[in-house]
Amino acid sequence: MASKDNSVYIDHMLDCIARIHEYASGEDDFRQSRLVQDAVLRNLQTLAESSQHLPGSLKDQYPEIPWRNISGFRNILVHDYLGIDLTVIWSVVEMELPKLNGVLAKLRDEL
């Protein structure tokens, strides 16, 4: 897969993060609206799905990104949707996405 193709997936992942922060400006927004919860969950799923299209050789260059955790998280969102814990989801949004955004932006700039 060419770098240009990879950058499409990276840009898509970055867009998902931006949308999540646009939809839920804070935990109260997230907790009080099922519409916002659905939008956040959908974008987390899409972000994770996009990560699965990147080649292993590229992922190996960025071990600071928890690629397997992202993939596993996607499986939980898709297959265990009845067991989704909103506290865990918000923790991911608040604690993990800003770090991921920074590394993905660096990765995109290097492609």
N, CA, C and O atoms as a GROMACS GRO file, in nm:
protein
  444
    1MET      N    1   0.085  -0.117   0.000
    1MET     CA    2   0.000   0.000   0.000
    1MET      C    3   0.089   0.123   0.000
    1MET      O    4   0.186   0.129   0.075
    2ALA      N    5   0.058   0.219  -0.080
    2ALA     CA    6   0.139   0.340  -0.094
    2ALA      C    7   0.115   0.435   0.023
    2ALA      O    8   0.011   0.430   0.089
    3SER      N    9   0.214   0.522   0.048
    3SER     CA   10   0.201   0.621   0.155
    3SER      C   11   0.078   0.708   0.138
    3SER      O   12   0.014   0.745   0.237
    4LYS      N   13   0.046   0.742   0.014
    4LYS     CA   14  -0.071   0.825  -0.012
    4LYS      C   15  -0.198   0.755   0.039
    4LYS      O   16  -0.284   0.818   0.100
    5ASP      N   17  -0.208   0.625   0.014
    5ASP     CA   18  -0.324   0.550   0.062
    5ASP      C   19  -0.327   0.547   0.214
    5ASP      O   20  -0.433   0.559   0.275
    6ASN      N   21  -0.210   0.530   0.275
    6ASN     CA   22  -0.202   0.529   0.421
    6ASN      C   23  -0.246   0.662   0.479
    6ASN      O   24  -0.314   0.666   0.582
    7SER      N   25  -0.209   0.770   0.414
    7SER     CA   26  -0.244   0.901   0.467
    7SER      C   27  -0.396   0.923   0.464
    7SER      O   28  -0.448   0.998   0.547
    8VAL      N   29  -0.465   0.859   0.373
    8VAL     CA   30  -0.612   0.870   0.370
    8VAL      C   31  -0.670   0.811   0.498
    8VAL      O   32  -0.761   0.870   0.557
    9TYR      N   33  -0.620   0.696   0.540
    9TYR     CA   34  -0.670   0.634   0.663
    9TYR      C   35  -0.630   0.714   0.786
    9TYR      O   36  -0.709   0.729   0.880
   10ILE      N   37  -0.507   0.766   0.786
   10ILE     CA   38  -0.463   0.849   0.899
   10ILE      C   39  -0.550   0.974   0.909
   10ILE      O   40  -0.595   1.010   1.017
   11ASP      N   41  -0.573   1.039   0.795
   11ASP     CA   42  -0.660   1.158   0.795
   11ASP      C   43  -0.800   1.124   0.843
   11ASP      O   44  -0.863   1.202   0.915
   12HIS      N   45  -0.849   1.009   0.803
   12HIS     CA   46  -0.982   0.966   0.846
   12HIS      C   47  -0.987   0.946   0.997
   12HIS      O   48  -1.085   0.984   1.061
   13MET      N   49  -0.883   0.887   1.053
   13MET     CA   50  -0.876   0.867   1.197
   13MET      C   51  -0.871   1.002   1.269
   13MET      O   52  -0.939   1.021   1.370
   14LEU      N   53  -0.792   1.094   1.217
   14LEU     CA   54  -0.784   1.227   1.277
   14LEU      C   55  -0.918   1.300   1.269
   14LEU      O   56  -0.957   1.370   1.361
   15ASP      N   57  -0.987   1.282   1.158
   15ASP     CA   58  -1.119   1.342   1.142
   15ASP      C   59  -1.218   1.285   1.245
   15ASP      O   60  -1.299   1.359   1.300
   16CYS      N   61  -1.211   1.156   1.269
   16CYS     CA   62  -1.298   1.094   1.369
   16CYS      C   63  -1.273   1.154   1.508
   16CYS      O   64  -1.368   1.181   1.582
   17ILE      N   65  -1.147   1.174   1.541
   17ILE     CA   66  -1.114   1.234   1.671
   17ILE      C   67  -1.169   1.376   1.679
   17ILE      O   68  -1.227   1.414   1.780
   18ALA      N   69  -1.152   1.453   1.572
   18ALA     CA   70  -1.205   1.590   1.570
   18ALA      C   71  -1.356   1.592   1.585
   18ALA      O   72  -1.411   1.676   1.657
   19ARG      N   73  -1.423   1.501   1.517
   19ARG     CA   74  -1.569   1.494   1.527
   19ARG      C   75  -1.613   1.460   1.670
   19ARG      O   76  -1.709   1.517   1.721
   20ILE      N   77  -1.544   1.367   1.732
   20ILE     CA   78  -1.578   1.328   1.869
   20ILE      C   79  -1.569   1.449   1.961
   20ILE      O   80  -1.658   1.472   2.042
   21HIS      N   81  -1.463   1.526   1.947
   21HIS     CA   82  -1.447   1.644   2.033
   21HIS      C   83  -1.547   1.753   1.997
   21HIS      O   84  -1.586   1.833   2.082
   22GLU      N   85  -1.589   1.757   1.872
   22GLU     CA   86  -1.692   1.852   1.831
   22GLU      C   87  -1.828   1.814   1.891
   22GLU      O   88  -1.902   1.900   1.939
   23TYR      N   89  -1.860   1.687   1.889
   23TYR     CA   90  -1.990   1.640   1.938
   23TYR      C   91  -2.001   1.646   2.090
   23TYR      O   92  -2.107   1.680   2.143
   24ALA      N   93  -1.892   1.613   2.158
   24ALA     CA   94  -1.896   1.606   2.304
   24ALA      C   95  -1.789   1.699   2.359
   24ALA      O   96  -1.674   1.659   2.376
   25SER      N   97  -1.827   1.821   2.388
   25SER     CA   98  -1.728   1.918   2.437
   25SER      C   99  -1.692   1.891   2.583
   25SER      O  100  -1.596   1.948   2.636
   26GLY      N  101  -1.767   1.806   2.647
   26GLY     CA  102  -1.738   1.771   2.785
   26GLY      C  103  -1.817   1.648   2.826
   26GLY      O  104  -1.904   1.601   2.753
   27GLU      N  105  -1.785   1.598   2.943
   27GLU     CA  106  -1.850   1.476   2.989
   27GLU      C  107  -2.001   1.495   3.008
   27GLU      O  108  -2.078   1.404   2.982
   28ASP      N  109  -2.042   1.613   3.052
   28ASP     CA  110  -2.186   1.637   3.070
   28ASP      C  111  -2.260   1.625   2.937
   28ASP      O  112  -2.367   1.564   2.931
   29ASP      N  113  -2.203   1.684   2.831
   29ASP     CA  114  -2.264   1.671   2.698
   29ASP      C  115  -2.280   1.524   2.660
   29ASP      O  116  -2.384   1.481   2.611
   30PHE      N  117  -2.174   1.450   2.686
   30PHE     CA  118  -2.172   1.309   2.650
   30PHE      C  119  -2.275   1.229   2.730
   30PHE      O  120  -2.351   1.150   2.674
   31ARG      N  121  -2.278   1.251   2.858
   31ARG     CA  122  -2.368   1.172   2.945
   31ARG      C  123  -2.515   1.206   2.927
   31ARG      O  124  -2.601   1.120   2.945
   32GLN      N  125  -2.545   1.330   2.891
   32GLN     CA  126  -2.684   1.374   2.888
   32GLN      C  127  -2.754   1.351   2.755
   32GLN      O  128  -2.875   1.373   2.745
   33SER      N  129  -2.683   1.308   2.654
   33SER     CA  130  -2.746   1.293   2.523
   33SER      C  131  -2.713   1.159   2.460
   33SER      O  132  -2.596   1.129   2.431
   34ARG      N  133  -2.815   1.079   2.438
   34ARG     CA  134  -2.791   0.952   2.369
   34ARG      C  135  -2.748   0.977   2.225
   34ARG      O  136  -2.675   0.897   2.167
   35LEU      N  137  -2.792   1.087   2.168
   35LEU     CA  138  -2.750   1.122   2.033
   35LEU      C  139  -2.599   1.145   2.029
   35LEU      O  140  -2.531   1.097   1.939
   36VAL      N  141  -2.548   1.219   2.126
   36VAL     CA  142  -2.404   1.243   2.134
   36VAL      C  143  -2.331   1.112   2.162
   36VAL      O  144  -2.227   1.086   2.102
   37GLN      N  145  -2.384   1.031   2.251
   37GLN     CA  146  -2.321   0.901   2.280
   37GLN      C  147  -2.312   0.818   2.152
   37GLN      O  148  -2.208   0.759   2.124
   38ASP      N  149  -2.420   0.812   2.077
   38ASP     CA  150  -2.420   0.735   1.953
   38ASP      C  151  -2.318   0.790   1.853
   38ASP      O  152  -2.248   0.713   1.786
   39ALA      N  153  -2.309   0.922   1.843
   39ALA     CA  154  -2.214   0.984   1.750
   39ALA      C  155  -2.070   0.953   1.791
   39ALA      O  156  -1.986   0.922   1.707
   40VAL      N  157  -2.042   0.961   1.920
   40VAL     CA  158  -1.908   0.933   1.970
   40VAL      C  159  -1.874   0.785   1.947
   40VAL      O  160  -1.765   0.753   1.899
   41LEU      N  161  -1.965   0.697   1.982
   41LEU     CA  162  -1.940   0.554   1.964
   41LEU      C  163  -1.918   0.520   1.817
   41LEU      O  164  -1.829   0.441   1.784
   42ARG      N  165  -1.996   0.578   1.730
   42ARG     CA  166  -1.983   0.551   1.586
   42ARG      C  167  -1.847   0.597   1.535
   42ARG      O  168  -1.783   0.527   1.456
   43ASN      N  169  -1.802   0.714   1.580
   43ASN     CA  170  -1.673   0.763   1.534
   43ASN      C  171  -1.557   0.685   1.595
   43ASN      O  172  -1.454   0.668   1.530
   44LEU      N  173  -1.572   0.637   1.716
   44LEU     CA  174  -1.469   0.550   1.773
   44LEU      C  175  -1.459   0.420   1.692
   44LEU      O  176  -1.350   0.371   1.666
   45GLN      N  177  -1.574   0.367   1.655
   45GLN     CA  178  -1.577   0.246   1.574
   45GLN      C  179  -1.511   0.270   1.438
   45GLN      O  180  -1.431   0.189   1.392
   46THR      N  181  -1.544   0.380   1.375
   46THR     CA  182  -1.489   0.413   1.244
   46THR      C  183  -1.338   0.436   1.252
   46THR      O  184  -1.264   0.392   1.164
   47LEU      N  185  -1.294   0.505   1.357
   47LEU     CA  186  -1.152   0.528   1.378
   47LEU      C  187  -1.079   0.394   1.388
   47LEU      O  188  -0.976   0.373   1.323
   48ALA      N  189  -1.133   0.305   1.469
   48ALA     CA  190  -1.070   0.174   1.488
   48ALA      C  191  -1.071   0.093   1.358
   48ALA      O  192  -0.974   0.024   1.327
   49GLU      N  193  -1.179   0.102   1.286
   49GLU     CA  194  -1.187   0.030   1.157
   49GLU      C  195  -1.081   0.081   1.060
   49GLU      O  196  -1.017   0.002   0.991
   50SER      N  197  -1.064   0.212   1.054
   50SER     CA  198  -0.963   0.269   0.965
   50SER      C  199  -0.823   0.223   1.004
   50SER      O  200  -0.739   0.200   0.916
   51SER      N  201  -0.798   0.208   1.133
   51SER     CA  202  -0.665   0.164   1.177
   51SER      C  203  -0.633   0.024   1.126
   51SER      O  204  -0.517  -0.010   1.105
   52GLN      N  205  -0.734  -0.057   1.106
   52GLN     CA  206  -0.713  -0.194   1.061
   52GLN      C  207  -0.673  -0.202   0.914
   52GLN      O  208  -0.631  -0.308   0.868
   53HIS      N  209  -0.686  -0.093   0.842
   53HIS     CA  210  -0.648  -0.091   0.700
   53HIS      C  211  -0.503  -0.051   0.679
   53HIS      O  212  -0.452  -0.056   0.567
   54LEU      N  213  -0.436  -0.012   0.787
   54LEU     CA  214  -0.296   0.026   0.775
   54LEU      C  215  -0.208  -0.099   0.779
   54LEU      O  216  -0.238  -0.193   0.853
   55PRO      N  217  -0.100  -0.100   0.701
   55PRO     CA  218  -0.014  -0.218   0.698
   55PRO      C  219   0.066  -0.235   0.826
   55PRO      O  220   0.101  -0.138   0.893
   56GLY      N  221   0.094  -0.359   0.860
   56GLY     CA  222   0.172  -0.390   0.979
   56GLY      C  223   0.308  -0.322   0.979
   56GLY      O  224   0.359  -0.283   1.084
   57SER      N  225   0.368  -0.308   0.861
   57SER     CA  226   0.500  -0.245   0.853
   57SER      C  227   0.495  -0.100   0.900
   57SER      O  228   0.589  -0.051   0.963
   58LEU      N  229   0.386  -0.031   0.871
   58LEU     CA  230   0.370   0.106   0.918
   58LEU      C  231   0.343   0.108   1.069
   58LEU      O  232   0.400   0.189   1.142
   59LYS      N  233   0.257   0.020   1.114
   59LYS     CA  234   0.225   0.013   1.257
   59LYS      C  235   0.350  -0.018   1.339
   59LYS      O  236   0.366   0.033   1.450
   60ASP      N  237   0.438  -0.101   1.286
   60ASP     CA  238   0.560  -0.137   1.357
   60ASP      C  239   0.650  -0.015   1.381
   60ASP      O  240   0.729  -0.013   1.476
   61GLN      N  241   0.638   0.085   1.296
   61GLN     CA  242   0.719   0.206   1.309
   61GLN      C  243   0.667   0.298   1.420
   61GLN      O  244   0.735   0.392   1.460
   62TYR      N  245   0.546   0.271   1.468
   62TYR     CA  246   0.483   0.355   1.569
   62TYR      C  247   0.431   0.269   1.684
   62TYR      O  248   0.310   0.257   1.705
   63PRO      N  249   0.525   0.208   1.757
   63PRO     CA  250   0.482   0.118   1.866
   63PRO      C  251   0.415   0.193   1.982
   63PRO      O  252   0.351   0.131   2.067
   64GLU      N  253   0.430   0.326   1.986
   64GLU     CA  254   0.364   0.402   2.091
   64GLU      C  255   0.212   0.408   2.073
   64GLU      O  256   0.139   0.445   2.165
   65ILE      N  257   0.165   0.372   1.954
   65ILE     CA  258   0.021   0.363   1.931
   65ILE      C  259  -0.023   0.220   1.964
   65ILE      O  260   0.031   0.124   1.909
   66PRO      N  261  -0.119   0.205   2.052
   66PRO     CA  262  -0.164   0.071   2.091
   66PRO      C  263  -0.258   0.010   1.986
   66PRO      O  264  -0.379  -0.001   2.007
   67TRP      N  265  -0.200  -0.030   1.873
   67TRP     CA  266  -0.278  -0.077   1.759
   67TRP      C  267  -0.369  -0.194   1.796
   67TRP      O  268  -0.486  -0.197   1.755
   68ARG      N  269  -0.318  -0.288   1.871
   68ARG     CA  270  -0.400  -0.405   1.908
   68ARG      C  271  -0.516  -0.365   1.999
   68ARG      O  272  -0.626  -0.418   1.986
   69ASN      N  273  -0.489  -0.273   2.090
   69ASN     CA  274  -0.596  -0.225   2.178
   69ASN      C  275  -0.705  -0.153   2.098
   69ASN      O  276  -0.824  -0.167   2.126
   70ILE      N  277  -0.662  -0.076   1.999
   70ILE     CA  278  -0.760  -0.006   1.915
   70ILE      C  279  -0.846  -0.108   1.840
   70ILE      O  280  -0.968  -0.093   1.833
   71SER      N  281  -0.782  -0.208   1.786
   71SER     CA  282  -0.855  -0.312   1.714
   71SER      C  283  -0.949  -0.387   1.808
   71SER      O  284  -1.064  -0.413   1.773
   72GLY      N  285  -0.901  -0.422   1.925
   72GLY     CA  286  -0.985  -0.491   2.023
   72GLY      C  287  -1.101  -0.405   2.069
   72GLY      O  288  -1.211  -0.455   2.093
   73PHE      N  289  -1.076  -0.276   2.082
   73PHE     CA  290  -1.180  -0.182   2.122
   73PHE      C  291  -1.291  -0.178   2.017
   73PHE      O  292  -1.409  -0.171   2.051
   74ARG      N  293  -1.252  -0.183   1.891
   74ARG     CA  294  -1.350  -0.186   1.782
   74ARG      C  295  -1.440  -0.309   1.794
   74ARG      O  296  -1.561  -0.301   1.775
   75ASN      N  297  -1.379  -0.422   1.826
   75ASN     CA  298  -1.457  -0.545   1.839
   75ASN      C  299  -1.557  -0.536   1.953
   75ASN      O  300  -1.669  -0.585   1.942
   76ILE      N  301  -1.517  -0.472   2.061
   76ILE     CA  302  -1.610  -0.452   2.173
   76ILE      C  303  -1.725  -0.362   2.130
   76ILE      O  304  -1.841  -0.391   2.159
   77LEU      N  305  -1.692  -0.253   2.062
   77LEU     CA  306  -1.796  -0.160   2.019
   77LEU      C  307  -1.896  -0.225   1.924
   77LEU      O  308  -2.016  -0.197   1.931
   78VAL      N  309  -1.846  -0.311   1.838
   78VAL     CA  310  -1.932  -0.373   1.737
   78VAL      C  311  -2.007  -0.495   1.792
   78VAL      O  312  -2.126  -0.513   1.765
   79HIS      N  313  -1.938  -0.577   1.869
   79HIS     CA  314  -1.997  -0.706   1.908
   79HIS      C  315  -2.051  -0.711   2.051
   79HIS      O  316  -2.134  -0.796   2.082
   80ASP      N  317  -2.005  -0.621   2.137
   80ASP     CA  318  -2.049  -0.625   2.276
   80ASP      C  319  -2.118  -0.493   2.314
   80ASP      O  320  -2.099  -0.440   2.423
   81TYR      N  321  -2.196  -0.443   2.220
   81TYR     CA  322  -2.257  -0.311   2.238
   81TYR      C  323  -2.350  -0.304   2.358
   81TYR      O  324  -2.371  -0.195   2.412
   82LEU      N  325  -2.405  -0.416   2.402
   82LEU     CA  326  -2.491  -0.414   2.520
   82LEU      C  327  -2.411  -0.399   2.649
   82LEU      O  328  -2.465  -0.360   2.753
   83GLY      N  329  -2.283  -0.429   2.642
   83GLY     CA  330  -2.198  -0.421   2.760
   83GLY      C  331  -2.111  -0.297   2.765
   83GLY      O  332  -2.020  -0.290   2.846
   84ILE      N  333  -2.138  -0.199   2.679
   84ILE     CA  334  -2.056  -0.078   2.675
   84ILE      C  335  -2.075   0.003   2.802
   84ILE      O  336  -2.187   0.031   2.844
   85ASP      N  337  -1.963   0.039   2.862
   85ASP     CA  338  -1.961   0.118   2.985
   85ASP      C  339  -1.927   0.263   2.946
   85ASP      O  340  -1.817   0.290   2.899
   86LEU      N  341  -2.021   0.353   2.966
   86LEU     CA  342  -2.000   0.492   2.926
   86LEU      C  343  -1.886   0.559   3.001
   86LEU      O  344  -1.824   0.651   2.948
   87THR      N  345  -1.859   0.515   3.122
   87THR     CA  346  -1.746   0.570   3.197
   87THR      C  347  -1.615   0.534   3.128
   87THR      O  348  -1.526   0.618   3.118
   88VAL      N  349  -1.604   0.411   3.081
   88VAL     CA  350  -1.485   0.368   3.009
   88VAL      C  351  -1.473   0.443   2.877
   88VAL      O  352  -1.364   0.488   2.841
   89ILE      N  353  -1.583   0.457   2.806
   89ILE     CA  354  -1.581   0.529   2.679
   89ILE      C  355  -1.535   0.672   2.700
   89ILE      O  356  -1.450   0.722   2.626
   90TRP      N  357  -1.590   0.738   2.801
   90TRP     CA  358  -1.549   0.878   2.825
   90TRP      C  359  -1.402   0.886   2.864
   90TRP      O  360  -1.334   0.980   2.825
   91SER      N  361  -1.354   0.789   2.939
   91SER     CA  362  -1.213   0.786   2.975
   91SER      C  363  -1.125   0.777   2.851
   91SER      O  364  -1.022   0.844   2.842
   92VAL      N  365  -1.165   0.695   2.756
   92VAL     CA  366  -1.092   0.683   2.630
   92VAL      C  367  -1.092   0.817   2.557
   92VAL      O  368  -0.988   0.862   2.508
   93VAL      N  369  -1.208   0.880   2.550
   93VAL     CA  370  -1.220   1.009   2.481
   93VAL      C  371  -1.130   1.114   2.547
   93VAL      O  372  -1.059   1.188   2.479
   94GLU      N  373  -1.135   1.119   2.678
   94GLU     CA  374  -1.064   1.224   2.751
   94GLU      C  375  -0.915   1.198   2.766
   94GLU      O  376  -0.834   1.291   2.758
   95MET      N  377  -0.877   1.073   2.788
   95MET     CA  378  -0.738   1.041   2.819
   95MET      C  379  -0.657   0.988   2.700
   95MET      O  380  -0.539   1.020   2.686
   96GLU      N  381  -0.719   0.908   2.618
   96GLU     CA  382  -0.645   0.840   2.512
   96GLU      C  383  -0.647   0.915   2.378
   96GLU      O  384  -0.546   0.918   2.307
   97LEU      N  385  -0.760   0.973   2.344
   97LEU     CA  386  -0.769   1.037   2.212
   97LEU      C  387  -0.674   1.155   2.194
   97LEU      O  388  -0.618   1.170   2.085
   98PRO      N  389  -0.654   1.241   2.295
   98PRO     CA  390  -0.557   1.349   2.273
   98PRO      C  391  -0.417   1.298   2.243
   98PRO      O  392  -0.348   1.353   2.157
   99LYS      N  393  -0.374   1.193   2.313
   99LYS     CA  394  -0.241   1.135   2.286
   99LYS      C  395  -0.237   1.075   2.146
   99LYS      O  396  -0.142   1.095   2.070
  100LEU      N  397  -0.342   1.000   2.112
  100LEU     CA  398  -0.348   0.936   1.981
  100LEU      C  399  -0.348   1.042   1.871
  100LEU      O  400  -0.282   1.025   1.768
  101ASN      N  401  -0.421   1.149   1.892
  101ASN     CA  402  -0.426   1.258   1.794
  101ASN      C  403  -0.286   1.312   1.766
  101ASN      O  404  -0.249   1.335   1.651
  102GLY      N  405  -0.209   1.334   1.872
  102GLY     CA  406  -0.074   1.387   1.855
  102GLY      C  407   0.016   1.294   1.775
  102GLY      O  408   0.090   1.340   1.687
  103VAL      N  409   0.012   1.167   1.805
  103VAL     CA  410   0.098   1.071   1.735
  103VAL      C  411   0.052   1.053   1.591
  103VAL      O  412   0.134   1.044   1.500
  104LEU      N  413  -0.079   1.050   1.570
  104LEU     CA  414  -0.130   1.036   1.432
  104LEU      C  415  -0.094   1.158   1.347
  104LEU      O  416  -0.063   1.144   1.229
  105ALA      N  417  -0.099   1.276   1.406
  105ALA     CA  418  -0.061   1.397   1.333
  105ALA      C  419   0.086   1.390   1.293
  105ALA      O  420   0.123   1.427   1.181
  106LYS      N  421   0.169   1.343   1.384
  106LYS     CA  422   0.313   1.325   1.354
  106LYS      C  423   0.331   1.222   1.243
  106LYS      O  424   0.408   1.244   1.150
  107LEU      N  425   0.260   1.111   1.254
  107LEU     CA  426   0.268   1.005   1.153
  107LEU      C  427   0.228   1.060   1.015
  107LEU      O  428   0.296   1.036   0.916
  108ARG      N  429   0.118   1.134   1.012
  108ARG     CA  430   0.071   1.190   0.884
  108ARG      C  431   0.175   1.283   0.824
  108ARG      O  432   0.199   1.279   0.704
  109ASP      N  433   0.238   1.366   0.907
  109ASP     CA  434   0.338   1.460   0.858
  109ASP      C  435   0.460   1.388   0.804
  109ASP      O  436   0.529   1.440   0.716
  110GLU      N  437   0.488   1.270   0.856
  110GLU     CA  438   0.604   1.193   0.812
  110GLU      C  439   0.579   1.111   0.685
  110GLU      O  440   0.673   1.064   0.622
  111LEU      N  441   0.452   1.094   0.649
  111LEU     CA  442   0.422   1.017   0.528
  111LEU      C  443   0.451   1.095   0.402
  111LEU      O  444   0.431   1.044   0.292
   0.00000   0.00000   0.00000
